[in-house]
Amino acid sequence: MEDPSLSGAAIIDLHTHGIAGLDTSMADPPAMLKIAGHHGRDGVAAILLSVYSGPMESMRAQISAVKEAMEGQASIPDSGGSAARQKGPASILGVHLEGPFLNPAMKGASMPRHFLSPGKKRSEGSSKGLSQSSAP
């Protein structure tokens, strides 16, 4: 029996590169939508797709693929409510960038050859052609 106290709860995955053999590095909007579908079937209401630090053009291609997938989702009428939404694909909320401005001493599994030292010119150059938004 379903617990009514959880009817409004939703699981949001804020850091996923992919699932079921699919990954953001594919830079393919249909793959992004399939990732959302797999997460939705697992009960996740929304996801933030994560992009690995890599060559700038590769990162831009991945971001563009996420944006296109989000636009595709926006054209599908919402069934309303988090419980109903969890029966379909997870909503793609946006993109999480892992770099390129990372500390090599804290690299984890990332490849330092793709890291950039921070600086205003580099920051502006890395975001060229991308729209950015922030929470109020």
MOJOPE-V839666 format. One record per residue. N is the residue number from 1. SS is DSSP state (H for helix, E for strand, C for the rest). PSI is psi in whole degrees, -180 to 180 (* if undefined). D_LAST is the distance of its C-alpha to the last C-alpha in Angstrom with 2 decimals. Layout:
# MOJOPE-V839666
n:ss:psi:d_last
N:SS:PSI:D_LAST
N:SS:PSI:D_LAST
This chain:
# MOJOPE-V839666
n:ss:psi:d_last
1:C:136:39.15
2:C:137:35.38
3:C:113:33.70
4:H:-21:32.03
5:H:-14:29.72
6:H:7:27.97
7:C:-28:27.63
8:C:-1:23.86
9:C:149:23.27
10:C:141:22.03
11:E:130:22.44
12:E:122:19.71
13:E:110:21.05
14:E:2:18.47
15:E:92:21.23
16:E:131:24.02
17:C:-23:26.08
18:E:-169:28.24
19:E:151:30.91
20:C:42:34.51
21:C:3:35.43
22:E:146:32.43
23:E:150:30.01
24:H:-25:27.15
25:H:-12:29.66
26:H:-22:31.52
27:C:44:28.96
28:C:113:30.08
29:H:-44:27.90
30:H:-34:30.53
31:H:-39:30.50
32:H:-40:26.73
33:H:-36:27.36
34:H:-39:30.26
35:H:-46:28.19
36:H:-38:25.85
37:H:-45:29.06
38:H:-44:30.54
39:H:-42:27.52
40:H:-42:27.44
41:H:-25:31.16
42:C:4:30.61
43:C:9:28.28
44:E:127:24.90
45:E:-33:22.38
46:E:152:19.82
47:E:153:19.93
48:E:111:18.12
49:E:131:20.95
50:E:136:21.82
51:E:127:23.58
52:C:153:26.22
53:C:132:26.62
54:C:-168:29.28
55:C:140:30.49
56:H:-42:27.69
57:H:-36:29.16
58:H:-43:29.29
59:H:-41:25.66
60:H:-41:24.75
61:H:-40:27.08
62:H:-42:25.50
63:H:-42:21.94
64:H:-39:23.46
65:H:-41:25.23
66:H:-45:22.15
67:H:-44:20.46
68:H:-40:23.72
69:H:-40:23.98
70:H:-42:20.54
71:H:-37:21.72
72:H:-41:24.94
73:H:-37:23.36
74:H:-25:21.35
75:C:-6:24.79
76:C:125:26.14
77:C:137:25.85
78:C:139:24.10
79:C:-6:26.64
80:C:134:24.17
81:C:143:23.39
82:H:-36:22.79
83:H:-43:26.54
84:H:-39:27.55
85:H:-34:25.00
86:C:-17:26.44
87:C:-20:29.79
88:C:-163:28.56
89:C:152:26.72
90:C:144:23.54
91:E:133:20.42
92:E:115:19.36
93:E:-26:15.60
94:E:-155:15.74
95:E:143:17.42
96:E:122:17.71
97:E:127:19.70
98:C:79:22.42
99:C:-174:23.15
100:C:3:24.73
101:C:80:23.87
102:C:155:25.48
103:C:117:27.92
104:H:-27:31.37
105:H:-16:32.46
106:H:38:29.84
107:C:-22:30.38
108:C:-130:31.21
109:C:0:32.45
110:C:155:30.74
111:C:112:33.07
112:H:-22:32.79
113:H:-17:34.37
114:H:1:31.05
115:C:149:29.07
116:C:145:28.14
117:C:138:28.03
118:C:151:24.72
119:C:151:24.80
120:H:-47:22.92
121:H:-44:25.39
122:H:-41:25.36
123:H:-45:21.59
124:H:-41:21.54
125:H:-36:24.57
126:H:-25:23.30
127:C:6:20.30
128:C:130:22.56
129:C:1:22.43
130:C:140:19.26
131:C:146:16.03
132:C:149:12.87
133:C:161:9.26
134:C:160:6.44
135:C:150:3.81
136:C:*:0.00
